[in-house]
Structures are given as structure tokens and as C-alpha cells.
Amino acid sequence: MINKVNIEEMKSRITLITAFFVAFVFSMKVQAQNPECNTNLSLFAADAKAGNYDGAYEPWKMVYETCPALHYATYAYGERILKHKIKNATGAEKTNLLNMLLGMYDASLQHFPAKFSKSSVAIDKVLLKQENNMITDDEIYEELNKAFTEDKENFKNPKALYMYFSTLVDLHKAGKKELQEVFDAYDNVTGKIEEENKALTEVIGKLVEKEDTGTLTSKEKKTLESARTNGESFEKISSSIDSKLGQLADCENLIPLYQKDFENKKTDADWLRKAAGRMDSKDCTDDPLFIKMVEALHTLEPSAESAYYLGLLKDKARKGNEAIKYYNEAVGLQSDKYKKAKLLLKIASKYAKRGSKSTARKYANEALANNPSEGNAYLILANIYGNSANECGSTTFEKKAVYWRAADMARKAAQVDPSVRSKALDAARRYEGLAPSRTEIFTSGFEGKTITFKCWIGGSVRVPKL
């Protein structure tokens, strides 16, 4: 009896699925064969391409309402058409157009899920409503958090990433969200930015060599320009996110928060890793709590992060040899080249700040070996070279020539890494301003010649021709 019922249920389901599929296919055929829809598709596409959005509106509206699944262009051009109409409308007409655009975003995902993502649609809707005062901060956070949680892969809009985090901070300040939730979101958002930057640096790294040799195709040139532009956008919002977090993540707030939770969380490796990382980034490493966290983390789950933090502690205790041992252990434990480069960069930065220039260069070059697009490594090299001008050469001209080497490193940073492009170009200009002037080049007799550095820097530079 049960088997008979199950068989009947299966038959009913198969019948329903078949009916739905037939109806769907029939609908697609009707839309594709509708000559009026096809004609209007051509009309609105031609007008929209020419920027005649008023002329495109009526034929577009007919296609959208009658044949919504006919072509992806209905939604690509539809957004432009409706935004133009909204910009020039007021009152009830504007409200109706806004609602039409919001509905169109939903329809785009329904009819063309391969072209539109859940996150991109949610972001478009939130941005539109925010621009037109149609949404509260609570709703902004709720909708963006849902999109980020359910479709993180496609949550790539820099403006939306900042709005997501910024709104949460505002809600916390209003007493509506806990500080820990802010920290969790910060980790998630900055992690996403790092993920996108990693992908961009891989693209840039593959194309920079061809750029140097002048062998880029026009398509590759556009790809490189796009990657650099996107990288700069992510760097700007990354800085804005750090500024927004501000004093919420200073030592005065972090230490009591983590002290309160430590006993309950000391066996949670993920919590320890994030907490120790945040205390390190905010220079709270002198507090005894940091030591307890690091030791607990290394006992629970020895990793690149825990070994690096132990190296920090040995550094602070002035045990340099033991510190290097842990730093090298950290590098060895990290298998991801991008993350390894970041780790090597941290170590290089520590040594550069201490004036250990040769050791700093060693780690900076190792960072570049793992990620040739790590611009901050080139900036460390530029900085330590620039600070060594008086250590190289026997004449004033030769000493000042070191600044050309520093400028070269800074310009390389700008070339390979859009996230540091602005400050790298500023650094390059600053070093070039310290290098020999045109008058000095003329009187030196070195114009167009190569100067080899016989100090710890090594290498050479070619003196510019006048």
C-alpha cells in the first residue's frame, strides 16, 4: 500500500515537473518568436547605445513587460534607461519608476541567473534605496549582511563593502549591535578585500612583464588597467574601513574585551588567532594577555601565525636569534604563497624599523619571490635604500645617486601593486628630488653612465641623459 502511494506521488510530481518544463519551453519559444518583441528589442538597444534613453523607454517597457526572458540586454540597458528617467522625474512618477527599477533587479536574477548574482542584485537594490532615502540603517545592514552571508563570492562592490561595515559601526554606536559583531564583520570584510586583491595581483603579475617589454595586446592592456583601477578602489575602502573602526579597536577597548572572554575562549583556536592578530595590528603586544593568547594558540594549533607571534615575543625580549628561528618556522609553516609574502613582509618591516637593513632586504626579497606584485616589499627596499645614501659612494654625487635606486624601487611598487600606487609615486618623486640635479649631472661628467654601488646595497643605476 505504501509503495503504491509512493508510486502515485512520484507520478504526480513527474507530471507537474513535465507540465512546468513544457510551459517554460513554450514561453521561451513564444517570446523568441514574438516579432514585436524582437523589433522593439532592436529599437531600444539602438537608442540606448546612442544615449537616447527617452526614445528607448517605450520599446524597452514593451519588451520588459511582454517578453522579460527574451534577452539579457533588457536588463543591462533597462537600468540605464530607468536611472535616466528617475533622474528627471519627481513625485509619484519618480516613485513608480524607482519601484519599477527595484522590480527589474529582481526579475534580472529570475530570468538570467547566470548573468546576475544574488549579491549583485541585493547591492543594486540597497544602493538605489539608500540614494533615494527609501531605507533605514537597520534595513541596509540586514539586507547587505544577508547578501554577504549567502553569496560572499559575488559580494565584490567596494562601495557596498564599506557601506556594510560602516552601517554596522553606526548601529553599534547607537547601542543596537555588540562590539564583537563589529570585529567579526571587520574580519570578514577585510578578508574579502584581501581575497579580491590577491586575485588582482595575480592578474597584474602576469601582465607587468609584458608591459615592460611592450608586448601587451590591446585586450591585455585593458585588463591590466581594469585590475589597477579596481585595486586602487579596494585600497581606498580598506583605508576608510580602518578609519571607521578607529578607536573602537584600540588597546583600551580590545584588552578588556578579550580579557573578559579569554577563559571561555582559550581552547578556541579561531578566536585566539583573530584576537591575537587584532592585538598585533594595534600594537597591543606588550600586554600580558597577548602572551597568554599566543602560547595558548601555539599549544592548540601550531601554525604560521602562532610561530610569528612567538617570534614577536622573542624580539621584544631582545632574543634576536630565537626570534629569527620562530620567524623562519612561521614562513615554513605557511604554504599559501600570497599569505607567505604577507608574513615575510611583516618580518621585513620589523627589521627595517629596527635599522637592520640587510636583514630587512633579505625578507623583502623573499616576499617578492613569493608574490612579485607585493608593492609594499618594494617600498621597504626604497625606504632602506633611501636611508643609506650616506653609506655608499666616495663623493657627494655618488651618495646622492642612491636616491635614483630608491626611486626605481618606489616606481616598481606603483607599477605592480595598485593598492600602494599613490604613496609609491609620491615616494618616487621625493627620492628623485633628492637625487643629483641636472646641473650636478652636467658638471659631474657622469651623464648616461652607470654608477655601481660598492656598499651593502650593491647593484647599479644609470645616470639620466640631459
C-alpha positions in Angstrom: 0.0 0.0 0.0 2.8 2.4 0.9 4.7 1.5 -2.2 1.5 2.2 -4.3 1.0 5.6 -2.7 4.7 6.5 -3.2 4.4 5.5 -6.9 1.3 7.6 -7.3 3.1 10.6 -5.6 6.0 10.2 -7.9 3.8 10.1 -10.9 2.1 13.3 -9.8 5.4 15.0 -9.2 6.7 13.9 -12.6 3.5 15.2 -14.2 3.9 18.6 -12.5 7.5 18.9 -13.4 6.9 17.9 -17.0 4.0 20.4 -17.2 6.2 23.2 -15.8 9.0 22.4 -18.2 6.7 22.3 -21.2 5.1 25.6 -20.1 8.6 27.1 -19.7 9.9 26.0 -23.0 6.6 27.2 -24.7 7.0 30.6 -23.0 10.6 30.8 -24.3 9.5 29.9 -27.8 6.7 32.4 -27.7 9.0 35.2 -26.6 11.6 34.3 -29.1 9.1 34.1 -31.9 7.3 37.3 -31.0 8.2 39.7 -33.8 7.0 42.8 -32.0 9.3 42.0 -29.0 12.3 41.4 -31.4 11.6 44.6 -33.2 11.3 46.6 -30.0 14.5 45.0 -28.6 16.4 46.2 -31.6 14.8 49.7 -31.3 15.5 50.3 -27.6 19.0 48.8 -27.9 19.9 51.2 -30.7 18.5 54.2 -28.9 20.2 53.2 -25.6 23.6 52.8 -27.3 23.2 56.3 -28.7 22.3 57.7 -25.3 18.7 58.4 -26.3 17.1 57.0 -23.2 13.8 58.8 -23.6 13.3 57.3 -27.0 14.4 53.9 -25.7 11.9 53.8 -22.8 8.6 52.8 -24.6 10.0 49.9 -26.7 12.1 48.8 -23.7 9.0 48.8 -21.5 7.0 46.7 -24.0 9.8 44.1 -24.1 10.3 44.0 -20.4 6.6 43.6 -19.7 5.8 41.2 -22.5 8.9 39.2 -23.1 11.0 39.5 -19.9 13.2 36.5 -20.7 13.9 37.4 -24.3 17.4 38.9 -23.9 19.9 39.9 -21.3 20.0 43.4 -22.9 16.6 44.1 -21.4 18.2 44.4 -18.0 21.6 45.7 -19.0 20.0 48.7 -20.9 17.0 48.8 -18.7 19.0 50.0 -15.7 20.4 52.9 -17.7 17.1 53.8 -19.2 15.3 53.8 -15.8 18.0 55.7 -14.0 17.8 58.4 -16.6 14.0 58.6 -16.2 14.3 58.7 -12.4 16.9 61.5 -12.6 14.4 63.6 -14.5 11.2 62.7 -12.6 9.5 64.0 -9.5 6.7 63.0 -7.1 4.6 59.9 -7.9 6.2 59.4 -11.3 9.6 59.1 -9.7 8.3 56.7 -7.0 6.8 54.5 -9.7 10.0 54.4 -11.7 12.0 53.6 -8.6 9.7 50.7 -7.8 9.9 49.6 -11.4 13.7 49.5 -11.2 13.7 47.6 -7.9 11.4 45.1 -9.5 13.6 44.9 -12.6 16.6 44.0 -10.4 14.6 41.0 -9.0 13.5 40.0 -12.5 17.1 40.1 -13.8 18.1 37.4 -11.3 14.9 35.4 -12.0 15.4 35.3 -15.8 19.2 35.4 -16.1 20.7 33.8 -13.0 23.9 33.1 -15.0 24.4 36.8 -15.7 23.3 38.3 -12.3 24.1 37.1 -8.8 22.2 37.2 -5.6 24.7 39.6 -4.1 24.9 42.0 -7.1 21.1 42.3 -7.2 20.8 42.9 -3.4 23.6 45.5 -3.6 22.0 47.3 -6.5 18.7 47.5 -4.6 20.3 48.7 -1.4 22.3 51.4 -3.2 19.3 52.6 -5.1 17.2 52.8 -2.0 19.9 54.5 0.0 20.5 57.1 -2.7 16.7 57.9 -2.6 16.1 57.8 1.2 14.0 54.7 0.9 15.8 52.6 3.5 16.9 52.7 7.2 20.3 51.9 8.6 18.9 48.7 10.2 17.5 47.6 6.8 20.7 48.4 5.0 22.7 46.2 7.3 20.1 43.5 7.4 20.0 43.3 3.6 23.7 43.6 2.9 24.5 41.1 5.7 22.1 38.6 4.2 23.7 39.0 0.8 27.3 38.8 2.2 26.4 35.7 4.2 24.6 33.9 1.4 26.7 35.0 -1.6 30.1 36.2 -0.3 31.8 35.1 -3.6 29.9 37.7 -5.6 29.9 40.5 -3.0 32.6 42.5 -4.7 31.3 46.1 -4.9 33.8 48.3 -2.9 31.1 50.9 -2.1 28.8 48.2 -0.7 31.6 46.6 1.3 32.2 49.9 3.0 28.5 50.6 3.5 28.0 47.2 5.0 30.7 47.7 7.6 30.1 51.5 8.2 26.4 51.0 8.9 27.2 48.2 11.4 29.6 50.6 13.3 26.9 53.3 13.3 24.4 50.7 14.7 26.9 49.7 17.4 27.3 53.4 18.4 23.6 53.6 18.6 23.6 50.7 21.1 22.0 48.3 18.6 24.9 46.0 17.9 27.6 44.4 20.1 31.3 45.3 19.6 32.2 41.7 18.9 29.8 41.7 15.9 31.7 44.8 14.6 35.0 42.9 15.0 33.6 39.8 13.3 32.4 41.9 10.4 35.7 43.7 10.1 37.5 40.3 9.8 35.0 39.2 7.2 35.1 42.4 5.1 38.9 42.9 5.2 39.3 39.2 4.4 37.1 39.6 1.3 39.1 42.7 0.3 42.3 40.7 0.7 40.8 37.9 -1.4 39.9 40.3 -4.2 43.4 41.9 -4.0 45.0 38.6 -4.3 43.1 37.8 -7.5 44.0 41.3 -8.9 47.7 41.0 -8.1 47.8 37.6 -9.9 46.4 39.3 -13.0 48.8 42.2 -12.7 51.8 40.0 -12.0 51.2 38.0 -15.2 50.9 41.2 -17.4 53.6 43.5 -15.9 56.5 41.7 -17.6 54.7 42.0 -21.0 54.1 45.7 -20.2 57.9 46.2 -19.6 58.7 44.6 -22.9 56.0 46.5 -24.8 54.2 43.2 -25.9 50.8 43.7 -24.3 47.8 43.2 -26.7 45.1 45.8 -26.6 42.8 43.4 -24.7 45.6 42.7 -22.1 46.2 46.4 -21.7 42.5 47.0 -20.8 42.6 44.0 -18.4 45.7 45.5 -16.7 44.2 49.0 -16.5 41.0 47.5 -15.0 42.9 45.4 -12.5 44.8 48.5 -11.4 41.7 50.7 -11.1 39.9 48.0 -9.0 42.9 47.6 -6.8 43.0 51.3 -6.1 39.3 51.2 -5.2 39.8 48.4 -2.8 42.7 50.2 -1.2 40.6 53.3 -0.7 37.8 51.5 1.0 40.2 49.4 3.1 41.7 52.7 4.5 38.2 54.0 5.0 37.1 50.9 6.9 40.2 51.1 9.2 39.3 54.8 9.8 35.7 53.9 10.6 36.8 51.2 13.0 39.0 53.9 14.6 39.2 53.9 18.4 36.8 51.0 18.8 39.7 48.7 18.2 42.4 50.5 20.2 44.1 48.7 23.1 41.9 50.3 25.7 38.8 48.6 24.2 40.5 45.4 22.9 42.2 44.3 26.1 39.2 44.4 28.5 37.0 42.7 25.8 39.4 39.8 25.2 40.3 39.6 28.9 36.7 39.0 29.7 36.3 36.2 27.1 39.7 34.6 27.4 38.9 31.8 29.9 35.9 30.7 27.9 37.7 31.0 24.5 41.2 29.8 25.3 40.6 26.5 23.6 39.1 28.1 20.5 41.9 28.4 18.0 40.0 30.5 15.6 39.1 33.0 18.3 42.7 33.1 19.6 44.1 33.6 16.1 41.8 36.6 15.3 42.2 38.2 18.7 46.0 37.9 18.6 46.0 39.2 15.1 44.0 42.3 16.1 46.1 42.9 19.1 49.2 42.7 16.9 47.8 45.1 14.3 47.0 47.6 17.0 50.4 47.3 18.8 48.9 45.8 21.9 51.6 43.1 22.1 53.2 44.4 25.3 50.2 43.3 27.4 50.5 40.0 29.3 47.2 38.9 27.7 48.9 38.8 24.3 51.5 36.4 25.6 48.8 34.1 27.1 46.9 34.1 23.8 50.0 33.3 21.7 51.1 30.5 24.0 47.6 29.0 24.1 47.3 29.2 20.3 50.7 27.6 19.6 49.8 24.8 22.1 46.4 24.2 20.5 47.4 24.6 16.8 51.0 25.4 15.9 50.7 27.5 12.7 52.4 30.2 10.7 50.5 32.8 12.7 51.4 31.4 16.2 55.1 31.0 15.3 55.2 34.5 14.0 53.7 35.9 17.3 56.2 33.9 19.3 58.9 35.5 17.2 57.5 38.9 18.1 57.7 38.0 21.8 61.3 36.9 21.5 62.1 40.1 19.7 60.6 42.1 22.5 62.7 40.1 25.0 65.8 41.1 22.9 66.4 37.4 22.0 67.2 38.0 18.3 68.4 34.5 17.4 65.3 32.9 18.9 63.1 35.4 17.2 64.6 34.6 13.8 64.1 30.9 14.5 60.4 31.4 15.1 60.1 33.8 12.1 61.6 31.2 9.8 59.4 28.5 11.3 56.4 30.7 10.6 57.5 31.1 6.9 58.0 27.3 6.6 54.5 26.6 8.0 52.8 28.8 5.5 52.0 27.1 2.2 50.0 29.8 0.5 52.4 32.0 -1.4 50.3 35.1 -1.1 50.0 34.7 2.6 53.7 33.8 2.9 54.6 37.0 1.1 52.5 39.0 3.6 54.2 37.2 6.5 57.7 37.9 5.1 56.6 41.5 4.6 55.8 41.8 8.3 59.1 40.4 9.2 60.9 42.7 6.8 59.1 45.7 8.2 60.1 44.8 11.8 63.7 44.6 10.8 63.5 47.8 8.7 62.1 49.7 11.7 65.0 48.4 13.9 67.6 49.6 11.3 68.6 46.1 10.4 68.6 47.0 6.7 70.4 43.9 5.2 68.1 41.5 7.1 65.0 43.6 6.1 66.1 43.4 2.4 66.5 39.7 2.7 62.9 39.2 3.9 61.5 41.8 1.4 63.1 40.0 -1.5 61.8 36.7 -0.2 58.3 38.3 -0.1 58.7 39.3 -3.8 59.9 35.8 -4.7 56.5 34.5 -3.4 54.4 37.4 -4.7 56.1 39.6 -7.4 53.1 42.1 -7.0 53.7 42.8 -3.4 54.3 46.5 -3.7 55.0 47.1 0.0 58.1 45.0 -0.3 59.4 47.3 -3.0 58.6 50.3 -0.7 60.6 48.8 2.1 63.5 48.4 -0.3 63.0 52.0 -1.4 63.0 53.2 2.2 66.1 51.4 3.4 68.0 52.4 0.2 66.9 56.0 0.6 68.1 55.9 4.3 71.5 54.6 3.2 72.6 57.3 0.9 75.5 58.4 3.2 76.7 54.8 3.5 77.5 54.5 -0.2 80.0 56.1 -2.6 83.0 58.3 -2.1 81.7 61.5 -3.5 78.5 63.6 -2.8 77.3 62.8 -6.3 77.7 59.0 -5.8 76.0 59.2 -2.4 73.0 61.1 -3.9 72.8 58.7 -6.8 71.5 56.1 -4.3 68.2 58.1 -4.4 67.7 57.0 -8.0 67.9 53.4 -6.9 65.3 54.2 -4.2 63.1 55.9 -6.7 63.3 52.9 -9.0 62.1 50.6 -6.2 59.2 53.0 -5.5 58.2 53.2 -9.1 58.2 49.4 -9.3 55.9 49.3 -6.4 53.5 51.6 -8.2 53.7 49.5 -11.3 52.9 46.1 -9.8 50.6 47.0 -6.9 47.6 49.4 -7.3 46.9 49.3 -3.6 50.1 51.3 -2.9 50.3 53.2 -6.2 49.6 56.7 -4.9 52.0 56.6 -2.0 54.6 54.8 -4.1 54.5 57.6 -6.8 54.8 60.2 -4.0 57.9 58.4 -2.6 59.4 58.1 -6.1 59.0 61.9 -6.7 60.5 62.6 -3.2 63.6 60.4 -3.9 64.1 61.9 -7.3 64.0 65.3 -5.8 66.9 64.2 -3.5 68.9 62.8 -6.4 71.5 64.8 -8.3 70.1 67.8 -10.2 70.5 68.5 -13.9 73.3 70.9 -13.1 75.1 68.3 -10.9 74.7 65.7 -13.7 76.2 68.1 -16.2 79.2 69.1 -14.1 79.9 65.5 -12.8 80.7 64.1 -16.2 78.5 61.0 -15.4 75.7 61.8 -17.8 74.4 58.5 -19.3 77.0 56.4 -17.4 76.4 53.6 -14.9 77.3 54.0 -11.3 77.9 50.8 -9.4 77.3 50.8 -5.6 80.1 49.0 -3.7 78.3 49.2 -0.3 75.8 46.7 1.2 73.2 47.9 -1.3 75.0 46.6 -4.4 73.6 46.9 -7.9 73.8 50.0 -10.0 71.9 52.8 -11.7 72.3 54.6 -15.0 72.6 58.4 -14.7 69.9 60.1 -16.8 70.8 61.8 -20.0 70.2 65.5 -20.2 
